[in-house]
């Protein structure tokens, strides 16, 4: 309704969920996003397990 179209609403829901998960894990969403966005290309290249980058797993590292 407020996002303009279904695709935008879907993307917004993903971002809001990620931010909520960060907050519940005690992680600053901005710090997590900066770190994860830098690491994604290397994880893809090396075929690493990207679940390590999820907020709850990231907070443990």
Secondary structure, 3 states (H helix, E strand, C coil): CCCCCHHHHHHHHHHHHHHHHHHHHCCCHHHHHHHHHHHHHHHHHCCCCHHHHCHHHHHHC
